[in-house]
């Protein structure tokens, strides 16, 4: 539930957006973005300008130029990524799974319309094909136009963009994949993605499209000491019902104001050492990671005592009819 407001209490109404400065009676006001993380907890930061706002059939979209985090993509009132630290999220989402797979050639991205997941995948020298399947064409076109950091990824001939529901596309596809990545919006009530976190989806749609030894990885929501019980623990437990080996891990992302979680799953062991991961990074990845190396992943997959105990004792399985949602109603409120 994101709001844009001025320091004198006047909220933005969309007039003067698209990068223009807002002023009242000849002076420039301070403009802030505010997101309600929990019922009694809000997170806000100063804006330089509102670069663009729009709406698709599925979601509200905004691109904000923030003072602390640079350009920030906001969908349905929830911050998706920020220029200054999105590399943390995307390196963690992509590289552990690809490095644990012997020779990844083709990858399917569920969601990922921003283009950053594809960008990180295409740094891997072994990759022949990346299929990015996002339901919202307007988000994809928006990101193509406005997120210049991903312009080379969108132009890469190895990237195939499909506008469709990820479930329908996987079920119809005759291909199988080395790695499948869930770069979906958070499971929020009223949002378009929560059904793609269910046991039936993992078991009957995702797993049959994975090659022998294939790896599935998904973003799994907030994973902080207090927030991990929202969805992180039950996504982990749900994947344990479907796959033999399941590895949860997390990292702090400053613009999210929390620790964030991912879960990696396979029917083959996921157990490379830090040294093995570093060697594979040097052999396979073009350029240097800014965040992730072998020691960092070892640390990320060593969760705190509280979170480990919660995950070990979690019994909830995510199904249609027993959903869990992160806080928020899935609408961006710009008055």
Secondary structure, 3 states (H helix, E strand, C coil): CEEEEECCCCECCCCCCCCCCCEECCEECCEEEEEEEECCEEEEEEEEEEEEEEECCCCEEEEEEECCCEEEEEECCEEEEECCCHHHHHHHHHHHHHHHCCCCCEEEEEECCCCHHHHHHCCECCCCEEEEEECCHHHHHHHHHHCHHHHHHHHCCCEEEEECCHHHHHHHCCCCEEEEEEECCCCCCCCCCHHHHCHHHHHHHHHHHEEEEEEEEEEEEECCCCCCCCCHHHHHHHHHCCCCEEEEEEEEEHHHCEEEEEEEEECCCCCCCHHHHHHHHHHHECCCCCCCCHHHHHHHCCCCHHHHHHHHHCCCCCCCCCCCCCCCCCCCCCC
